[in-house]
Amino acid sequence: MGRVGDVTAAESGGSVVRRILLGSQLRRLRETRGITREAAGYSIRASESKISRMELGRVSFKARDIEDLLTLYGVADEGERAALLGLAKEANVAGWWHSFGDVLPGWFQTYIGLEGAASLIRIYEVQFVHGLLQTEAYAHAVVTRGQPDAPCAEVERRVALRLERQKVLVSERAPRFHAVLDEAALRRPYGDRSVMQGQLKHLIEISEQPNITLQVMPFSFGGHAGESGAFTMLSFPESDLSDVVFLEQLTSALYLDKREEVAQYERVMARLQEDSPGPEESRDVLRGLLQLI
């Protein structure tokens, strides 16, 4: 993958993971010492909500704040302090997507960072083809439908952002990507006939990549496990970081990482994968749909 602003997507995505890892370690240290968020905030001249945002990995870190918190939490070992301060420095790497801030809502920036750092991405989609699998023409049609009043320049920026995200699938450290697309997502037209033909051909081709598994949940199966709608599951190489379930909403998103909640989505994903035709059969489904256009 090429560099964007001298920072690769893997590096900038990893910075989000490091923020979350450092935040969780700071939370554990604080709770072990029985210190409240309010007291921790006071020690760094900040509010309780600032400590909460730090522990959730949603803000960048100042070295001085980390040093003061580590002192408050009784971390005196120089090696441990240096390791956590180094993690804070790495966590402050700006993501390539910051240059798309004009068309990228803040709540989605965290997701892009996590997506770029994941070692396994599993998705179920029902409305349209997932963003990482869209052709440029199809993405343009989706953005235009979703933002009908947006100026042409904004539409082009949103499409460019989507195409930039797709580079993660062909990077040196590309994740394994397992997609289950409901047949509804493939039959619902976005753009004209040529756009849909191009999109289906692209899915057939990209599904041959060794790191990509694509399955289609056909109408013929009837009701299935994905009744709650689209979702994404992200897994990471870092053992300290739990799987995250991402649920996109109209103006915000939910990030679920509690073990019992993730386990429920894990079961749904497993059933979707088990009940859908395998990759080769799914390519046959795609070829059949292509003949109908």
Secondary structure, 3 states (H helix, E strand, C coil): CCCECCECHHHHHHHHHHHHHHHHHHHHHHHHCCCCHHHHHHHCCCCHHHHHHHHCCCCCCCHHHHHHHHHHCCCCCHHHHHHHHHHHHHHCCCCHHHHHCCCCCHHHHHHHHHHHHCCEEEEEECCCCCHHHCCHHHHHHHHHHHCCCCCHHHHHHHHHHHHHHHHHHHCCCCCEEEEEEEHHHHHCCCCCHHHHHHHHHHHHHHCCCCCEEEEEECHHHCCCCCCCCCEEEEECCCCCCCCEEEEECCCCEEEECCHHHHHHHHHHHHHHHHHCCCHHHHHHHHHHHHHHC
